[in-house]
Amino acid sequence: MRCSIPLPTVSSRLESTSLVRIAILSDIHANLAALEAVMAHAEANKVERYISLGDVVGYGPDPVECVDIVAAKCDWSLLGNHDCAVLYEPTNFNEVAKRAAYWTRDAIMQRHLVEAAALDAKISSGLLAATDPMVSQERVRIERDRMRRLDFINMMPVRKRFDRYVAVHGTLRKYINEYLFPQDAAQYPRKMRDIFSLIPDGCTLFVGHTHWPGVFSRDYDDFVFESPADLENVWMVPDASEVEAPEELKAIVNPGSVGQPRDGDPRASYAILDTSGPRHKIEFHRVEYDAQKTCDRIFANEQLDRWLGERLLEGR
């Protein structure tokens, strides 16, 4: 029998970052193979805490399993637009994404029916007796997990602040649905000014949604985007002693996507916030995983477009 998932406690477990290494995950998109690889990599790199910037589900073939892992491991997970579509309606989704969203909703809402049917089949085949105490225990577990998954998604916050960091899925103008692309730094200074003005003084903002890892910073009146390659995969968080004004500490960090990278690199992407030293730093990591396995599972699902699998192999 599978273990039940824990009660969701996304509200306030991580309030202090003192002397810890925190994995920053985003845009898992129901890619179980990628998530498991990232979790193993993070554990090997001495990560002590985990947070998710949203979009645990959508596009991929394993939404229930990914929700269960995130619920069990992450201090909290923000509400992304695909998570929101489980509870409400897909907004501004193309047809491929919309069809995947409706399938995802059904997969999460109906998993208890699948598990109950499997249990009944074992009873019918004689593998289990209907009077076996394990049967009633399993029925209770199935219903409890159903409610906990829904509660977990329903309780996802749209914004979190912890120490000198703020986190949203999109931007501080639109918490769930606004994209902040690398090219925006040079092409849309007004947009950048608006978003930076909303970052609390002295804070770094974590965002997801675009599936592109990197750091946005301000250089006087100009804005700069640096990729992990530009930064040699490590970005030192500005310290108050190095700047003249608190607003100079502001920056925006995107850890990239665990489950559907779009920067041309098919490897899973995530970041680690390291607060264990005298200076906070952010490490960007890429992790190899069996993308073909996820691709094949998508191909086998008639409700998921083949493009959703093909793009994983190319990171686009």
URSULGI-V807762 format. One record per helix or strand of 2 or more residues. SS is the DSSP state (H for helix, E for strand). FROM is the first residue (numbers start at 1). LEN is the number of residues. If there is no record, write none. Layout:
ss->SS from->FROM len->LEN
ss->SS from->FROM len->LEN
This chain:
ss->E from->21 len->5
ss->H from->32 len->13
ss->E from->49 len->4
ss->H from->63 len->11
ss->E from->76 len->2
ss->H from->81 len->7
ss->H from->95 len->30
ss->H from->133 len->22
ss->E from->159 len->4
ss->E from->165 len->4
ss->H from->184 len->4
ss->H from->189 len->9
ss->E from->204 len->4
ss->E from->214 len->6
ss->E from->222 len->5
ss->E from->234 len->3
ss->H from->240 len->3
ss->H from->246 len->4
ss->E from->251 len->4
ss->E from->268 len->7
ss->E from->281 len->7
ss->H from->291 len->9
ss->H from->306 len->9
